[in-house]
């Protein structure tokens, strides 16, 4: 049991460290390719910070553990909305631009509905994965156009900004400095750490489920999902401390969109998998309800108050207890 827990912890650390190195290297390489800082932020930083979740879901699907692969996606989104957003609102009430909320929150809600429909119809197949990736590309293009035209920031932009403020090394520059050797090494080492960390995490999660006699879906929805969502927790908490409500909320909404369309899409393309019946019958419906509840909370008062943050945290506690079988 001790070795299993150590494997889980080491896997998470390697995933987080590897993701950071990979993004640092990729940003510097993109600068040498003369990509605009905005495009780098929306693509490399935005997608790169989701690499721990991507590696975990893809490797879990390849290992024949759809409960961990899909549970990681759905559980991360639930944790983002209830745990992370609730915690951020407790730190500082989050003022909300209603147009942004409905635009990006609506995209996130639609993404979950599409995942549910796909699960009920054909599962996370390659055609579904391709559609999700194309939808993400369309959303990123839309976000790029909105930012270029000076419209209110999109969740994709805020997700990248939250990461850049946590680690200044993620900030892209107009012109590249230095050679390509160091960025290339950072990228390769980061990728290797992500692959190794994902393997350790998935194997540890499967072993933990077997040791306690519970399904890998439960582990995926809870321990794995929360573990891979730790970077979002840190970035949203820092944004809340700085009173950057739009960044804290946008980071969560953007992460939820990327989780379904990017992680779900690539997982379906690389290793098609079924969506576990328990997730289809309960967790996805809860995620839809949580998405709608956050939008209603933010709409009615123009912000997420501390009281509403406490409600979200309490709801996550109840959800975790139900999922683990404690209630």
N, C-alpha and C positions, 0 to 999 in steps of 0.2 A: 504493500500500500504506500509506503514511504517513497519507493522508487517511482510509483505512478504519479504521486503528487509532485515530485521533483521534475518528472518529465513534463507535466502540465505547465509548471512554473517556468521551466527552461524554455519550453516551446513558445510561451507568450512573450518572454523577454527577447528571444531571438526574432520573433515576428515583428515586434515593435522596433527593435534596433535595426533589423534588416530593412524595414519599410522606410525608416528615417534615412539610412545611408543611400538606399536606392533613389529616393526622391532628390536628395542633395546632388547625387551624381547626374541624374536625369535632367535636372534644372540647368546645371552648368553645361551639359552637352547641348541642350536645346538653345542656350544662349549662343553657342558657337554656330548653331544652325541658323541664327539670326531670326528666330521666332519672336513674336512680340511678347512682352511680359504678360499681357492680358491672356493671350492664348496659352502660354505656359502655365499660368495659374489655373485656368479653367480645365485644362487637360492633364498635364503632368502632375501638378500639385494636388488637384482635386481627385484624380484617379489613383495617384501614387499613395496617398494617405489611406486609401481603401485596400491596399495590397494585403495587409494581414488577414482581413476577412475573405478576400478573394482566394488566397493561398489555402486557407483553412477549408473553405467550401469545395474548391476543386479537388483537393487531396482527399477530403472525406468522401466525395462522390466516387472518385477513382478507387477508394478502398471499400466501396460497397456499403457505405453508411449514410444513406440519404437523411436519416434523422439528424445527424450532425451537420451535413451540408445545407439542408434547408432550414433546420433549426437555428443555425448560426445567422442566416439572413433574417428570418422572421423574428427571432429572439433579439437580435441587435436592434431592429427597428422598434420593437416594443420597449427595450431598454432606453433607446434614444428618447422616445416620447414621454415615457413615464418616469424613469429613473433620472436620466441626464437633464431633461428639460425641467423636471420637478426640482432637482437639486439646484440648478441654475436660478430658477425663480425664487427659491428660498434665499439664495445669496443676495439677489437684487431683483425686484419685480421687473419683468421684461415688457417694455413698451413695444407695441406691434404696429407696423404699417399694414393696414387691412388689405390693400391691393396686393402687396407682396405675399401676405399670408394666404390669400385665396389663390393666387397664381401658383406659388411653389407648394403650398400645402395641398392644393388641388391636384397637382401633378403627382405628388407622393401618394395621395389617396387613390388616384386612378391607377398608379403602378401596382398597388396592393390588390386592387380589384382584378386587374389583368392577371396577376399571379394566381389568384384564387380561381378565376375562370380557366386558366391554363391547367391548373392542377386537377380540376374537376373533369376536364375534357381529355387532355393528352399527356399531362405531366410536363416536366421541364425538359422538353425535347429539343432537338437541334433547331427545327424551324422556330420554335418559341424563343430559344436563346438568340437566334439571329434577329428576330423582331425586337427583342428587348435591347440588343446592342444598337440597332438602328434607331430606336426611340431615344436612347441615351445620346447618340450622335446628334439627333435632331434637337434635343433639349440643350445640349452644349452649344450648338450653333445659334439657337435662339438666345441663350444667355449672352453669347458673344455679341450678337447684334444689339441686345438691350444695353449692354455696358458701353458699346461704341457710340450709341445714340444718347447716352447720358440719362437713361431711364433709371428708376429705382433699382438698387442692386438685387440680383437674383440670388437664390440659395446656393447655386454653384459658385458664384463669386464669393459669397460669405464663407463657404466651406473652405475655400482656398485661403482666404484672408485670415480665418481663424488659425489655420495651420501655420501660416507665415508669421503671425504674431507670437505663436508659441516657440517657433524655431526660425530666427532670422535668416538662417542658411537656406531656407526654402524660397526666399524672396528673389524673384528673377530681376535681372538688370537689362538695360537697353543694349549694352555692349558686353561682350565676353572678355574676361581677363584670365591670363594663365593658359596653360596647355590643356590638352584633352586627356593626358595620361591619368592624372589623379581622379577626375570625374569618372572616367571609364572604370578605374579600379573600384571606386566607391559603388558604382552601379552593379558591377559583377559580384562584389562581396555582399552587397545588400540583397541581391537576388538569391545568392547561395544561402544566406542566413534565413531568408523568408521560406525557401523550400525546406531547409532543415528544421526550422521552427514549426512550420505547418505539419511536417511529418511527426515530430515529437508531440505536438498538441493533439493531433487526431488519434495517434496510437494511445496516448495517455487517456484521452477521453473515452475511447472504446474500452480500454482496460478498466477504467473507473466504473463505467456502466456495468461491465461484467462482474466486477467485484461486489457491487452493491445490489446486483440483480435487478437493475432498472433499465429502461430502454435508452438507447443512445440519443433518441429524440429529446428526452428530458435533459440530458447533459448538454446537448447542442443548444437548446433553448435557454439554458441558465448559465452554467459555468463558462462554456465556450463563447456564447454570445456576449456576456458581460466582459469577459477577458479581452476579446477583440475590440470591444467598444471603449476600452479605457482611454485611448487617445482622444476620442470625442468628448469624454467626460472632462478630461483635463482642459481641452481647448474651450469648451463651452463655459466651464467654471471660470477660467481666466477672463473670458470676454464679459461674463457677468460681473466679476470683480471690477473690471474697467468701465462698467456701466454701458457696454456696447451691446445693447439688447438685440439689435438687428443681426449682429454677428453670431451671438449665442443661439438665437432661433434659427438663422439661416444655416448654421453649421449642422444642426440636427435635421432640418428639412432636406438639406442637400445630401447628407449622409444616407438618409432613407431612400432618396431617389437613386443614388448610386448603388446602394445595396441591392435593390431589386433589378434595375436595368443593367448595371455593370457586372456585379457579382453573379446575380442570377443568370444573366445573359451568357457570360463567359462559361459559367459552370454548365449550362445547358449545351453550349457548343462543344466543349471539351469532353464532358462525360454526362450525357443525358441521364436523368434520374426521375423517379417518381416522387411526388410530394406525399409524405406520410399521412395516412387517414386522420390521425389525431390533430395534426396541424391544419388540415383542411376543414375539419369539423369544429375546431375551437379556436386555435391560436390566430389564424388569419382573420377570423371574424372579430376577435378581440382587438387585433391590430387595426382593423377598419374602424371599430368603435373608438379606439384610443385616438386615431387620427382625426376623426370627426369631433371628438370631445375637446381636443386641443384647439381646433379651429373655432369651436363655439366659445370656449373660455376666452380666447384672445379677442374674438369678435365682439362679445358683449361688453367688455370693459375697455377695449383698446389695448389691453395688456394682460400678461399672466401675473397675477398677484402671488404673494407669499402663501396665502390661504389656498389658492388653486394649485400652487406647487406642492403643498403638503398633501392635497388630495391625490395628485399624480403619484407622489411617492408612496402613499398608503395603498393605492391601487396596484402599484408594482409589487409591494410586499405581499398583498393578497394573491396576486397572480403567481408569484414565485412559490408561495406556500401551496397553492393548488397544484401547480405543475410538479412540484416535488412530492406531492402526496401527503403533505403535513396537515391538510384540512380535508 
